Amino acid sequence: MHRFYLPPAQCQESTLILTGREAHHGLHVLRLREGEQVVVLDGAGHEHLCEAQALRRNAIQLAVIQKNFIPPLPYQITLLQAIPKGRVFEDILQKATELGVSRIVPLLSERVVMHLAAEKSAHKLEKWKGVVIEAIKQCGSAWLPQVDAPISTTAYLARDEKFELPLIASLQGGRQHPREWFRRFYSKFQRLPRSVGIWIGPEGDFTPAELSAATTAGALPITLGPLVLRSETAAVYCLSALNYELQCPSP
């Protein structure tokens, strides 16, 4: 069944209207017909089963047949991702959404110099939000991840945000397998963490200064195995491993 997205404010009535890109996709790509059933996601946990009522030139009118609430996962994963070179970050956003992250923080790291003017940063942020919207439509998630504006590692650390289990992928010494940190957490609290933050560096890893600052703030270094992974591969590796651990009854 085809999926569409509308923000929560536009999903309050028994009739929903698709316009813009969503309408264009439904009319000219999917070629919807009157009477066809579709799903509309609002990104805030609601799934609307609808029937196409009227197909106009630039809009689709949908009648809501059923509204379901999908509970969020019992844990929240925040991906603190250094922005890599090129357009790889969009692939990371897509895969992170498919792997159930609740929030993505794009980091401006020292090894990948990127200066974004306010206007350009806002444009990129809107584009990134579009990527995660397309990703929830593809995978069927009822929850839209939050995508923050790009921020330097120093400025982010100054916020002093806390996670029950903060982890950082590292190529440097003092690392543990992710399961070891989960085992220690479970041994101490007799439950799995409800919030996990995972730092992923750029190509070449975070600088020693960045790593030191993150670990001083509480991040626990983890190893991703004996091979050096690209940034996008490391993100998928870590998020897959975290979901595996968090969905187990116990470590």
C-alpha positions as CSV (number, residue, x, y, z in Angstrom):
1,M,0.0,0.0,0.0
2,H,1.3,3.4,-0.9
3,R,2.4,5.8,1.9
4,F,2.3,9.5,2.1
5,Y,3.3,12.1,4.7
6,L,1.5,15.1,6.2
7,P,2.5,17.0,9.3
8,P,0.3,16.5,12.4
9,A,-1.4,19.8,12.1
10,Q,-2.8,18.8,8.7
11,C,-4.1,15.4,10.0
12,Q,-6.8,16.6,12.4
13,E,-9.9,16.2,10.2
14,S,-11.7,13.3,8.7
15,T,-10.7,14.5,5.2
16,L,-7.0,14.9,4.4
17,I,-5.6,16.9,1.4
18,L,-2.3,16.1,-0.3
19,T,-0.7,19.0,-2.2
20,G,2.7,19.9,-3.5
21,R,5.2,17.0,-3.9
22,E,3.0,14.5,-2.2
23,A,0.1,15.2,-4.6
24,H,2.5,15.2,-7.6
25,H,3.9,11.8,-6.6
26,G,0.4,10.3,-6.1
27,L,-1.0,11.8,-9.3
28,H,1.9,11.5,-11.8
29,V,4.1,8.7,-10.4
30,L,1.8,6.3,-8.6
31,R,-1.2,7.3,-10.7
32,L,-3.7,6.8,-7.9
33,R,-7.3,6.2,-8.7
34,E,-10.5,7.1,-6.9
35,G,-11.4,4.5,-4.3
36,E,-7.8,3.3,-3.9
37,Q,-6.6,2.9,-0.3
38,V,-3.4,4.6,0.9
39,V,-1.7,5.2,4.3
40,V,-0.8,8.7,5.5
41,L,1.9,9.0,8.2
42,D,2.1,12.1,10.4
43,G,5.5,11.4,11.9
44,A,4.1,11.7,15.4
45,G,3.0,8.1,15.8
46,H,-0.2,8.1,13.8
47,E,-1.0,6.0,10.8
48,H,-4.1,7.0,8.8
49,L,-5.7,4.5,6.5
50,C,-7.4,6.5,3.8
51,E,-9.4,6.2,0.6
52,A,-8.8,8.4,-2.4
53,Q,-12.0,10.5,-2.8
54,A,-11.2,13.1,-5.4
55,L,-8.2,13.5,-7.7
56,R,-7.7,17.1,-8.8
57,R,-5.1,18.7,-11.0
58,N,-2.8,19.6,-8.1
59,A,-4.3,17.9,-5.1
60,I,-5.7,14.6,-3.8
61,Q,-8.6,14.5,-1.3
62,L,-8.5,11.5,1.0
63,A,-11.2,10.2,3.4
64,V,-9.9,8.8,6.6
65,I,-11.2,5.3,7.2
66,Q,-9.1,4.4,10.3
67,K,-6.6,6.1,12.5
68,N,-4.0,4.0,14.4
69,F,-1.4,5.0,17.0
70,I,1.9,3.2,16.8
71,P,3.8,3.4,20.2
72,P,7.4,4.6,20.0
73,L,10.2,2.3,20.6
74,P,11.0,1.8,24.4
75,Y,14.4,3.4,23.7
76,Q,15.7,6.5,21.9
77,I,18.9,6.5,19.8
78,T,20.5,9.8,18.9
79,L,23.1,9.7,16.1
80,L,25.8,12.3,16.5
81,Q,27.2,12.1,13.0
82,A,30.1,14.0,11.7
83,I,29.1,15.3,8.2
84,P,31.3,13.5,5.6
85,K,32.5,14.9,2.3
86,G,30.2,14.9,-0.7
87,R,26.5,13.8,-0.6
88,V,27.1,10.7,1.6
89,F,25.3,12.3,4.5
90,E,21.9,11.9,2.7
91,D,22.5,8.1,2.6
92,I,23.3,8.1,6.3
93,L,20.1,10.0,7.0
94,Q,18.1,7.4,5.0
95,K,19.6,4.4,6.7
96,A,19.5,5.9,10.2
97,T,15.8,6.5,9.7
98,E,15.2,2.9,8.6
99,L,17.1,1.8,11.7
100,G,14.8,3.7,14.0
101,V,16.9,6.6,15.3
102,S,14.9,9.3,17.1
103,R,17.3,12.2,16.4
104,I,20.2,13.0,14.2
105,V,22.8,15.7,15.1
106,P,25.0,16.7,12.1
107,L,28.4,17.5,13.5
108,L,30.9,19.9,11.9
109,S,34.2,18.1,12.8
110,E,37.7,19.3,12.5
111,R,38.8,16.9,9.8
112,V,36.0,17.8,7.4
113,V,36.1,21.6,7.1
114,M,32.7,22.8,6.1
115,H,31.6,26.4,6.6
116,L,27.9,26.9,6.1
117,A,26.3,30.3,5.9
118,A,23.0,30.6,7.7
119,E,21.0,30.6,4.4
120,K,22.9,27.6,3.1
121,S,22.6,25.8,6.4
122,A,18.8,26.3,6.4
123,H,18.5,25.0,2.8
124,K,20.5,21.9,3.7
125,L,18.4,21.3,6.8
126,E,15.2,21.4,4.8
127,K,16.7,19.0,2.2
128,W,17.8,16.6,5.0
129,K,14.3,16.7,6.5
130,G,12.9,15.8,3.1
131,V,15.2,12.8,3.0
132,V,14.0,11.4,6.4
133,I,10.4,12.0,5.3
134,E,10.9,9.9,2.2
135,A,12.6,7.3,4.4
136,I,9.7,6.9,6.8
137,K,7.4,6.5,3.8
138,Q,9.6,3.8,2.4
139,C,10.1,1.8,5.7
140,G,6.6,2.6,7.2
141,S,7.8,4.2,10.4
142,A,5.2,6.2,12.2
143,W,7.8,8.4,13.9
144,L,9.8,11.1,12.1
145,P,13.3,11.5,13.4
146,Q,14.4,15.0,14.5
147,V,17.2,16.4,12.4
148,D,19.1,19.2,14.1
149,A,20.9,22.1,12.4
150,P,24.6,21.5,11.8
151,I,26.8,22.3,14.9
152,S,30.5,22.0,15.7
153,T,31.6,19.3,18.1
154,T,32.7,22.0,20.6
155,A,29.4,23.8,20.5
156,Y,27.5,20.6,20.9
157,L,29.5,19.5,23.9
158,A,28.8,22.9,25.5
159,R,25.1,21.9,25.6
160,D,26.0,19.2,28.1
161,E,23.3,16.9,26.9
162,K,23.1,13.5,28.7
163,F,22.3,10.0,27.6
164,E,22.0,6.9,29.8
165,L,24.6,5.2,27.5
166,P,26.8,7.6,25.5
167,L,29.1,5.8,23.1
168,I,31.7,7.0,20.6
169,A,33.2,4.9,17.7
170,S,36.9,5.2,17.9
171,L,40.1,4.0,16.0
172,Q,42.2,5.0,19.0
173,G,43.1,3.1,22.2
174,G,41.0,2.3,25.2
175,R,38.0,0.9,23.3
176,Q,35.6,-1.8,24.3
177,H,33.2,-4.0,22.3
178,P,29.7,-2.3,22.5
179,R,28.3,-5.4,24.3
180,E,30.7,-4.8,27.2
181,W,29.2,-1.4,27.9
182,F,25.7,-2.8,27.6
183,R,26.7,-5.6,30.0
184,R,28.1,-3.1,32.5
185,F,25.0,-0.9,32.3
186,Y,22.7,-3.9,32.8
187,S,24.7,-5.2,35.7
188,K,24.4,-1.8,37.4
189,F,20.7,-0.9,36.7
190,Q,19.2,-4.4,35.9
191,R,17.6,-3.0,32.7
192,L,18.6,-1.8,29.3
193,P,19.3,1.9,28.6
194,R,16.3,4.1,27.6
195,S,18.5,6.6,25.8
196,V,21.7,6.0,23.8
197,G,23.9,8.5,22.0
198,I,26.4,7.3,19.4
199,W,29.1,9.5,18.0
200,I,30.4,8.6,14.5
201,G,33.4,10.5,13.1
202,P,34.4,11.5,9.6
203,E,36.9,9.7,7.4
204,G,40.0,9.4,9.5
205,D,38.1,9.5,12.7
206,F,37.6,12.4,15.2
207,T,40.9,14.2,16.1
208,P,42.5,13.2,19.4
209,A,41.3,16.5,20.8
210,E,37.7,15.9,19.8
211,L,37.8,12.4,21.1
212,S,39.3,13.5,24.4
213,A,36.6,16.2,24.8
214,A,33.8,13.7,24.1
215,T,35.2,11.1,26.5
216,T,35.7,13.7,29.1
217,A,32.0,14.5,28.7
218,G,31.2,10.9,29.3
219,A,31.3,9.2,25.9
220,L,32.5,5.6,26.1
221,P,34.8,4.5,23.3
222,I,33.8,1.4,21.3
223,T,35.5,-0.6,18.6
224,L,33.9,-1.6,15.3
225,G,36.2,-4.5,14.7
226,P,39.6,-4.8,13.1
227,L,38.8,-3.1,9.8
228,V,38.6,0.6,9.1
229,L,35.1,1.5,8.0
230,R,33.9,4.4,6.0
231,S,31.8,6.9,7.9
232,E,28.5,5.7,6.3
233,T,29.3,2.1,6.9
234,A,30.3,2.8,10.6
235,A,26.9,4.5,11.1
236,V,24.9,1.5,9.8
237,Y,27.2,-0.9,11.7
238,C,26.6,1.0,15.0
239,L,22.9,1.5,14.6
240,S,22.4,-2.1,13.7
241,A,24.4,-3.3,16.7
242,L,22.5,-0.9,19.1
243,N,19.1,-2.1,17.8
244,Y,20.2,-5.7,18.3
245,E,21.3,-5.1,21.9
246,L,18.3,-2.9,22.8
247,Q,15.8,-5.4,21.5
248,C,17.3,-8.3,23.4
249,P,15.5,-9.2,26.7
250,S,18.9,-8.8,28.5
251,P,22.6,-8.5,27.5
